[in-house]
Amino acid sequence: MFFLLILLGLIAGVMAGFFGVGGGLLFTPILFFLFTSMGVESAVSWTIASSLFCTFTASLSSSIQQKNHKNSFWREGIVIGLLGSLGVYVGKTIVTSEYYTEDVFVSFFVILLLFVALLFYRRSKSNVTLQVKAEMPGLSKQFIAGGFGGLVSSLAGVGGGVVLVPMLNLAYRLSIAKAVSISSMAIVLISLSGWLQFALVQNAPAGITEFTLGFVDFGTSLPLVIGAFIGGFYGVKLNKRASASRVQLGFSILVIAIAFSMIWKLL
């Protein structure tokens, strides 16, 4: 199991590095298939909580790299990340309720995947240059971005960057480099808040391994993280050899394939 998880993490890391996305979109399906296949009670909560832990470690590395490349907007990222923790609390309350079933979770996650696929596809075909703004929007708009990002994060087990980057870039007209930097820092706090809130849930059922806290199964998450860190370096190298449009189109195809595989899992 340990070496299998490292291998799966390695594959996820290569794809995440190649396509330039956070690992949450890949960690969540892997963990969902694992927890459901093992017959774990409350598999959705285990999936989301453990994926958020994986995403936290990956986003921390990404944020450090942004700082090393002198593209760090940590103040804006911290504000949005802290506001995002409120959205995480709302999402965690929904996830741990009896109404957030596997069917609801898969439906929400598939819709999210199709949104991301469409976004990447349109980006691969678009040559439009946005008129960007230098200043960050006011606190009310930061609250909307952070709160929505945190809510999506806790409902799907992702970092929230899939909604934060488009909002900051397309809606708030920040440059894509600044949007990615702010999102990277915000995701650190959002995912940290997410897995901690799930870890503090009392009377969680048994996970797959003995190394659990609340709904976070560290025994399954850590091998994935180890593999993802190694694979990420190779993915970035492969990315430099491919054209941006082909990478974005390829990611759209990958995401659609993941969406159909999750739907098939429930049939």
C-alpha positions in Angstrom: 0.0 0.0 0.0 2.8 2.4 1.0 4.7 2.0 -2.3 1.5 2.0 -4.3 0.6 5.4 -2.8 4.1 6.8 -3.5 3.7 5.6 -7.1 0.2 7.3 -7.4 1.7 10.4 -5.8 4.5 10.4 -8.3 2.1 10.2 -11.2 0.0 13.0 -9.7 3.1 15.1 -9.1 4.3 14.7 -12.7 0.8 15.7 -14.1 0.5 18.6 -11.6 4.0 19.9 -12.5 3.4 19.4 -16.3 0.0 21.1 -16.4 0.9 23.8 -13.8 -2.1 23.1 -11.4 -2.4 22.3 -7.8 -2.4 18.7 -6.7 -5.9 18.8 -5.2 -7.6 18.1 -8.5 -5.6 14.9 -8.7 -5.3 14.0 -5.0 -9.0 14.0 -4.4 -10.0 11.4 -7.1 -7.1 9.1 -6.0 -8.1 9.3 -2.3 -11.8 9.0 -3.1 -11.2 5.7 -5.1 -9.0 4.5 -2.2 -11.4 5.2 0.6 -14.5 4.0 -1.2 -12.7 0.8 -2.4 -11.7 0.0 1.2 -15.2 0.5 2.4 -14.4 3.3 4.9 -17.3 4.9 6.6 -17.8 8.6 5.7 -15.5 8.2 2.7 -16.2 11.7 1.4 -15.1 13.4 4.7 -11.9 11.3 4.7 -11.2 12.1 1.1 -11.6 15.8 1.5 -9.7 16.1 4.8 -6.8 14.0 3.6 -6.7 15.8 0.2 -6.5 19.2 1.9 -3.5 18.0 4.0 -1.8 16.9 0.7 -2.7 20.2 -0.9 -1.4 22.2 2.0 2.1 20.7 1.7 2.1 21.1 -2.1 0.9 24.7 -1.9 3.5 25.5 0.8 6.2 24.4 -1.7 4.6 26.4 -4.5 4.4 29.6 -2.4 8.1 29.3 -1.4 9.0 29.0 -5.1 7.0 32.1 -5.9 9.0 34.0 -3.2 12.2 32.7 -4.7 11.2 34.0 -8.1 10.5 37.4 -6.6 6.8 37.1 -7.4 5.4 37.2 -3.9 2.4 39.2 -2.8 2.1 37.7 0.7 0.0 40.5 2.3 -2.9 40.1 -0.2 -2.5 36.3 -0.1 -2.7 36.2 3.7 -5.8 38.5 3.8 -7.7 36.3 1.2 -6.5 33.1 2.9 -7.7 34.2 6.3 -11.1 35.2 4.8 -11.2 31.9 3.0 -11.0 30.1 6.4 -14.6 31.3 7.0 -15.8 29.7 3.8 -13.9 26.5 4.8 -15.9 26.4 8.1 -19.2 26.6 6.2 -18.1 23.9 3.7 -16.8 21.6 6.5 -20.2 21.9 8.2 -21.9 20.9 5.0 -19.5 18.0 4.3 -19.9 16.4 7.7 -23.7 16.6 7.6 -25.8 13.7 6.5 -26.9 15.5 3.3 -23.4 15.6 1.7 -23.6 12.1 0.3 -21.2 10.4 -2.2 -23.6 11.2 -5.0 -23.7 14.9 -4.1 -19.9 15.1 -3.7 -19.2 13.4 -7.0 -21.7 15.7 -8.8 -20.2 18.8 -7.3 -16.6 17.6 -8.1 -17.5 16.7 -11.7 -19.1 20.1 -12.2 -15.9 21.7 -10.9 -13.8 19.6 -13.2 -15.8 20.5 -16.2 -15.6 24.2 -15.3 -11.8 23.9 -15.1 -11.6 21.9 -18.4 -13.7 24.5 -20.2 -11.5 27.3 -18.7 -8.3 25.7 -19.8 -9.7 24.9 -23.3 -10.9 28.5 -23.8 -7.5 29.7 -22.6 -5.7 27.5 -25.1 -7.8 29.0 -28.0 -7.8 32.6 -26.8 -5.3 35.3 -27.9 -7.1 38.1 -26.0 -4.9 40.2 -23.7 -6.6 41.6 -20.6 -6.2 45.2 -19.5 -4.8 44.4 -16.1 -4.9 46.6 -12.9 -2.1 47.1 -10.5 -4.1 47.5 -7.3 -5.9 44.8 -5.4 -9.7 45.4 -5.1 -11.3 46.4 -1.8 -11.9 44.3 1.2 -15.5 43.4 0.2 -14.3 41.8 -3.1 -11.4 40.1 -1.3 -14.0 38.6 1.1 -16.0 37.3 -1.8 -12.9 35.8 -3.4 -11.6 34.3 -0.2 -14.9 33.0 1.1 -15.9 31.4 -2.2 -12.4 29.9 -2.6 -12.6 28.5 0.9 -16.1 27.1 0.4 -15.1 25.3 -2.9 -11.9 24.1 -1.2 -13.7 22.3 1.7 -16.5 20.9 -0.6 -14.1 19.4 -3.1 -10.8 18.8 -1.2 -8.9 21.2 -3.5 -6.9 24.3 -2.6 -9.4 26.8 -4.1 -7.0 28.1 -6.8 -9.3 26.8 -9.5 -11.7 29.6 -8.6 -9.3 32.1 -7.0 -7.0 32.5 -10.1 -9.9 33.1 -12.6 -11.6 35.5 -10.2 -8.5 37.5 -9.5 -7.4 37.5 -13.2 -10.6 37.7 -15.1 -13.0 39.4 -12.7 -10.6 41.6 -10.8 -8.2 42.2 -13.7 -5.0 41.3 -11.9 -2.1 40.0 -14.0 -2.0 36.2 -14.2 1.4 36.2 -12.5 0.1 38.2 -9.6 -3.2 36.2 -9.4 -1.2 32.9 -9.2 1.1 34.3 -6.5 -1.8 35.6 -4.4 -3.7 32.4 -4.9 -0.6 30.3 -3.9 -0.3 32.1 -0.6 -4.0 32.1 0.1 -4.2 28.3 -0.6 -1.6 27.7 2.1 -3.9 29.2 4.7 -7.1 27.9 3.2 -5.9 24.3 3.0 -4.2 24.5 6.4 -7.5 25.8 7.9 -9.3 23.1 6.1 -7.4 20.0 7.2 -7.1 21.4 10.8 -10.9 21.9 11.0 -11.5 18.3 9.8 -8.8 17.0 12.1 -10.6 18.5 15.1 -13.9 16.7 14.4 -14.7 14.4 17.3 -15.8 10.8 17.1 -14.6 10.2 13.5 -14.9 6.6 12.3 -11.8 4.5 11.6 -9.7 5.4 8.6 -7.5 3.1 6.5 -4.4 3.4 8.7 -3.7 3.9 12.4 -2.1 7.3 11.8 -5.3 9.5 11.8 -6.5 12.6 13.5 -10.2 13.4 13.1 -10.9 12.8 9.4 -7.2 13.2 8.3 -5.5 9.9 7.5 -1.8 10.8 7.5 -0.8 7.2 6.7 -2.3 7.5 3.3 -1.6 11.2 2.7 2.1 11.3 3.4 3.1 8.7 0.8 1.1 10.6 -1.8 2.9 13.8 -0.8 6.3 12.2 -1.0 5.6 10.9 -4.5 4.1 14.2 -5.6 7.1 16.2 -4.5 9.4 13.9 -6.6 7.1 13.8 -9.6 6.6 17.6 -9.6 10.2 18.3 -10.6 10.0 16.0 -13.6 6.6 17.4 -14.6 8.0 21.0 -14.6 10.9 19.9 -16.9 8.5 18.2 -19.3 6.3 21.3 -19.3 9.1 23.4 -20.7 9.4 21.2 -23.7 5.7 21.5 -24.7 3.7 24.5 -26.1 1.3 26.3 -23.8 -1.7 25.7 -25.9 -1.1 21.9 -26.1 -0.5 21.7 -22.4 -3.8 23.5 -21.7 -5.7 21.4 -24.2 -4.2 18.2 -22.8 -5.2 19.2 -19.3 -8.8 19.7 -20.5 -8.8 16.2 -21.8 -7.3 14.8 -18.6 -9.9 16.6 -16.4 -12.8 15.3 -18.5 -11.3 11.7 -18.2 -11.2 12.1 -14.4 -14.8 13.4 -14.3 -16.1 10.4 -16.3 -14.1 7.9 -14.2 -15.7 9.3 -11.0 -19.1 9.1 -12.5 -18.4 5.5 -13.5 -17.4 4.7 -10.0 -20.9 5.4 -8.7 -22.7 3.5 -11.5 
